[in-house]
Amino acid sequence: MKKFFSKLANNFPKDWPTRIILILILGLSVAGAIFGYKLTRDLVSSNKTFSLPGDPVIGNDPAEGDELTDATPAPTEVLGATLPTPEPWDGVSRVTILVMGLDYREWSAGEIPHSDTMILFTMDPLNQTAAIVSIPRDIWVSVPGYDYEKINTAYYLGELNNLPGGGAALAARTVEEFLGIPIDYYAQVDFQAFIDFIDDIQGVRLDIKEPITIDRLGQWNTVTLEPGLITLPGDYALAYVRTRYTEGGDFDRAARQQEVIMAIRDRILEFDMLPNLVANAPQIYENLAGGINTNMSLSQVIKLAWSAMDIDRDNIQQVIISNEYITLGKSPTGLDILIPIPDKIRLLRDEIFDSGGAIGPVAEGDLLTLVAEENARVSIRNGSYLGGLAATTAEWMRGQGINVVEETNADYTVYSSITIYNATPYALKWLSQTMGVNSNMITYAYNPNATVDLVVVLGDDWAGNNPME
């Protein structure tokens, strides 16, 4: 359905310098958002069922009395009628962009597509660092306003229900809640825009490590690339990043996507492509405008372009959410899914999005200093058998330097828990360590408008065993 790729036409900047800047950003940043046929299921073929505490329990058979169907999920909450305009980027704060590609088979059949590729780009101008994070389409997450689904379903639901911002906006919000980080902008690119851009920069140069079979679009277009340095035109580059004829399946494909993204960057910077791109801006725009959908404004685009050019290649971290961060499982309807491991996802998130790197072992005094600087807003809620525990705990924690802004009661619980509304890794680390909160009892509910950053519910375990005097 070509309407999915024509949304940008009316809002795309009209002056050629701005157009070429946006195209360059998208060329550097979103080259990995290309489209493929069916993703390989080799890595998710296990029949063993895993449950993720804190998330819905998933099994091979529905619970008695439950009726599971393949019907389209209905919203579980009413989402906003309008989509807020992104805040202008100040040029110094970290900025994060979600890039998406859609399922080519569904798009070509005229159906509402699911997202086929999700890549998160983040840049910290002050520290001159950036990261590229590939998110597998089969990760099992909570879709805001709906239920737990594969993450690639968010785009489909947003389009199906005509939500503000469509599928791209709901997909971005879903990734926000999954990782607990704000996403400033999104960009959606179709396969033809990708091909055309690669051709405009005269191909990408890759070092093929081993023979690989690729399928170019159309019939009878299968070829094998042999090892060695080779410059691929657009259709070959697209086939290279979407091929599924390798042992590593989706994870290998994500690595190839990132390889091509970096090759595009190198091509433009090392071969002085900018003059040629500017000279051919009208034709480039003609080719790409109908295949790009983004919520980036003119001023945001210009600032992003100049900042991105300043970051050294060695300071761009490349990450794939792969076997290390997931377990294999089945959805209630029997779909193969990837279940995120909360502890490892949090550590990865902190490593990428905390300017000082991952939060490693530190002395207690050092950690409390970091907690005080972070100044997370903490709500303490008593769910234990012991009356008044919220007040006494809040008073004690304030003495430790914790910014407790609320103390109240909660429903009864045996085990203490922490809910994360905004990323405050140092307070989370101190609270979970001090209270002995199991990682299974730590959940995300990302909400940048929340009045608190962390909600701590005290259980009987804390009432019966705590360091307070």
N, C-alpha and C positions, 0 to 999 in steps of 0.2 A: 504494500500500500504506500504509494509514493507520498501520500499526505504526511507520513511520518517524517519525511526528509525535506519538506518544503516549509516547515514552520519558521525557519530563519529568514526567509526571503524578504519579508516586510520590515524586519528589524535590523537587518545586517547593515553596517555602516556604508554610506554612499561614496565617501571620498576614497580614492585609490590608495594613498599612503596608509590609511587605517585598515583598509581591506588586506593589504599585503602583510601588515604587522600581525593581524589576526591569523591569517593563513600560516605565517611563519610559526606563531605560537602553537597552533594546532598541528602543524607539521612536526615540530619538535616534541610536542607533548602528547599528541593523541594518535601517533602513527600506529600504536598497538591496538587501537580500537577498530579492528577489522572483523570481518564476519566469516563464520565457518559453517560447515555442515554439521552433522551430528557429532557431539563430543564423544570421545572414547569413554567406555565404561570399565576399562580393564582394571582401574585402580579402585573401583567401588563395586566389585562383583561379589564381595563377601556376603553370606547370608546371615552372619552373626549380627545380633541386634545390640546396640549400645544406647543407653539412656544418659542424658545430660541433666544432672540434678539442677533444679532451678528452671529448667525448660520443661515443656510437656514431655511426659514419658512416652517413648515411641517403641512399639513392638511389632512383631510379625502378625499378631492378631489383635483386632480391636477389643477394647474392654467390653465386658458384657453390658448390653444396654446401649452401647455407643453405635451410631450408624455412620460409617465412613463412606463417602461417595467421591466421585471425581467432579462434582458440580463446581462451578466457579465460586470461589469464596466471596462472601458478602462482607462489607466493612463491619468491624466490631465497634467502631466509633465514628462520629461524624468529623471528617477532616475539614480544615478551613476552606471557606468558599473562595478565597483569593490567596495568591502566593505573594509573600512579601518580597519587595525588591531587594536584592543583595546590597549590603552596605558597601560603599566605595572602599577599595583597598587603600591603605595608607602608605604603601610602598616599603614599610619596614617590618610589619608583622608577618608571621607565617601565613602562607596562603595555600589552600588545598583545592584541587580540581578533580572531579570524578569524570572519567572518560568511558563512554559506552559504545559498543557495537551491537547490532541486532542479529538475530538468527536469520541467516540468509534464506533458508528453506521456507520459513513462515512468511517472510517478507515477499519473496518471489511468488508465493501462492496467494497473495492478497489477504493474508490473515494478520491478526494483531500479533506482533512478534514478542518473544521473550528477549531479554538481553543475552548475548552470547559471549561478550567480553566485557570485563570491568577492570579498569586500571586506575589506581589512585596516584595522582601526582601531588607532591607537597614540596614547598620551597621555603627556606628560612633565609631571607636576604641578609640579616644581620650576621649570621654565622656562616653565610656563603655555603650552605648545604642544601641538598635536595634528595628526594627519594621517589622511587617508582615501585608501587605495590600492586601485584596482580592478585585479584580475588577470584577464586574458582566459582563457576556458576552454580555448582551443586551444594554450596554451603547452606546449612539449615539455620535460618535466622527468623527473628520476629519481624514481620512486615508491619509498620505502623498503620493502625486502623484495621488490620486484618488479623491473621493468625500466624503460626509458624509455617514457613514455606521455604523452598529453595530461593536463594537470593535473586536468581534470574527471573522469578515470577513477579517481583516488585514492578518492573517496567510494564509488564503485561497488564497488571491490575490497575495501574495508574492510567493507562490508555483506555482500557475497557470501561472504566467508570468515569472517564472525563474529569479526572481530578485536576486541581490547579497545577499548572506546570507539566501535566501529563505524566507519562511513565518515567521520564528522566528525573523529574523532581521527586517522585516517590522513591525511585531507586537511590537517589542521593540521600534522602532522609533515612532509608533503610541502612545504608552503609554508615551513616552517622551513628545510629543506635548500636549497630554491630560493633564498631570500634570505639565508640565513646569520644569521637572527635568531631569538630565542626567542619562541614564541607562548604566552601565559599562559592564555588561555581561548578557547573557541569558542562560537558560538551559531548555531543552525540554525532558520530561520523559514519557515513555509509561506505560500502566497499568500493564503489566507483570513485568517490572522492579520494580515497586512499590510493587507488591505482593511478589516477590522474596526477596527484601530487608527486608520487614517486617518479613518474615520467617527466614531470616538469623540472625535477632536480637531476634528471638524466640517470636515474637508477640509484641503487644503494650497493655499496661494496661490502661483501661478507666473506668471512673465512669459514668455509664449510669443512667441518671436522671429519665427517663420515658420510658415505652415500645416503641420500635421502630422497624418497619418492614423493613427488608433489602433484596435485591435481589443479591445473588452471581451470578457470570458469569455462563451462561448455563441455561438450562431449568429446571423448577421445583425445584429451589434452594432458594425459599423464606422462610425466617425464621424470628422470632420475638425475639429481645433481651430484656430481662427483666431488671428492675432497679437493680443496684448494681455494685460492682467492678468486672471486667471481663477482661481477657487477650485474645485479638483477633488475630488469625493468619492472614496471608496476604490477603487471599480472603475475609474473613469477614471484615477486616479493609477497603479494597477497597469498598466493598458493603456499609459499614457504611458511608463513606465520599461522596458517590455519590447518596444515596437514596433520593427520592423526595416525600416520604410519610409523610411529616410534614407540619404543617400550614405555617411556615415561608418560604417555598419553597427554592429558590436559596440562600437566606440570611442565613437560617438555615444550608444549606449544606456547605456554606463557613465557618460558625462557627465550624462545625464538622471537616472540613479540617484542620483548625487551631488547633483544639483540638488534632488531631492526630499528627500534626507536633510537638507540644510541648511534646506529649507522647513519640515520637521517641527520642527527645532530652533527656528527663528524663531517658528513658530506657538505652541509651548508657552511660550517665554520672553516673547514680546512681547504675547501675548493672555491672560496669566495663567490658563493652562489647568489648573494644578496643582489648585486647589480642586475643579474639576469632575471631574477624573480620580480624585481621592481619593474623592469622593462616589459615583462610579460604579464603584469598584474591584471589587466582587463580579461585576458583569456583564462588566467588561473581562477579569477573570481567567477567567471562564467561556468567553469568546470566544477567548482567546489561549493558555491553558495547554496545550491539546492540539496547538498548532501551533508550539511553541517547544521546542527541545532545547538545553540549555546545561550546562556543567560549572562554572558560577559558584556559589559558596556564598553564604550569607546575609551574612556579614561582608564578603566581597569585593564583593557587590552594593552594599551601603550605602556603602562607601568610594568606589567608582567613581562612584556617583550624585552625591555631593557634589563630588568633584573635577571631574567633567565640566562641571558647571554654572558653574564658576569661569573657564573658558577663553573668552576673547574670540573672536568669530567671525573676526576678522582674523588670528588666530593658528592657525587650522585650515587646514592645507595640503591641497589636493585634487590627487591624482595619478592618472593613468591610464597603465598600461604599454601604450603604443601604438606606432605606427610607428617612433618615435625609438629604441625599445629592442629592436626585434625585426627579424628578416628572415623572409621567407616561404619555406616549403619543403614537402617531402613526407615522410611517414613511410615506413618500409619497405613498408607495405601500401597506400601511395598516398593516405593521408589528408592533407588540407590542414592544415598545422601552422604555428605561430609559434615560431621559434627565437630564444631570448633571446641578446642580444649581451652577453657577460660583462662587459666594461669598463663599458658604460653601465648595466647592472643594478647593478653594484657602486657606481658613482657615485651613482645614484639612492638606493640603500640607505643610503649614508653620509650623504647630504644629509638624509634623513628621520630616521634613527635616531641620528645623532651630534648631541648637544645643541648643539655649536658650529657646526653646518651642514656643508656639503660640505667635503671636504679640498681646498683649493686650493693653488696654488703657494706654498711657504714656503721660507725659507732653510734650508740644510742643518743649521745649528745649532739652529734652531727645531724642525725635524722630529725631530731626535734627542732633544730635550727632551721632546717629546710621546711619542716612543717609550718613553723611560725611565719616564714617568708611566703609560703604558699597561701596561708590564711584561708584554707577551705572552710566553707560554712557547713557545720555539722548539726544534724538533728538527732537527738537521743530519744528513743521511744522504748518504754518498758512493756515487754510482753511476757515477763516472768511472773512467778507466783509471789514475789516479794514486793510489797507495796512501797512506793517512794524511791524505787531503785533508779528511775530516770533522773531524779533531782540529785541524789547523792553521786551518781556517776558523772553527771554533767559538771557538778562542782569540782570533783576530783580531776576530770579531764581539763577543765579550765586551768587548774593549777599546773598541769603539765604543758600548757601552752596551746591547747586545742581550742579553736574558735567555735564553741557550742552556741548556736543561735536559737535553739528550740529544745524543749524537753516536754514530753507528753507520753500518753499511753498508746499501746498497740494491742492487737489480738494476741492471745496466749501462744507462746512457742517454747519449745524445749531448747532449741539451738539458736544462738545469736546469728544475725545476718547483716549484710551491708548492701545497700543499693546505691549505685553510682549514677548521678544525674549530670555531672560534669567531671572532666578529667582532672583529678587532683591526686597524682600518684604517691606523693610523700605522705599525705594524711592517710590515704588508703593503706599504705604499707605499715605505718605505725599502728593504726587501729586493728588491722588484721593480725599483726604479730602480737600486740599487747593483749588482745582479747582471745587469741587462738581461734579466729573465725576460719572455718574450713573454706577452701576455695569454691567448693560446690554451693556455698551459701552467699557468694558474692555475685550479684547480677547487675547488668546494665539496663538503664532506662534513660538514655541520653536525652536531655531537654535543656537547651541553652537558656530557656526562660524560667527555669525552676528557681525557687527562692533559696534553695539549699543545694550544696554540691554532693553531700553524702548523707544518707539516712541509715542510722544504726539502730537496729531493733535488738534489745537485750532479752536473752532467753534465760531459762533456768540454769544453763551451763555457766553463764556469767554470774548469776545470783549466788551460785554455790561455790564458785572458785574465781576470785579476782584479787588483784594486788592492792585494793583500797584498804586503808586502815580505819 
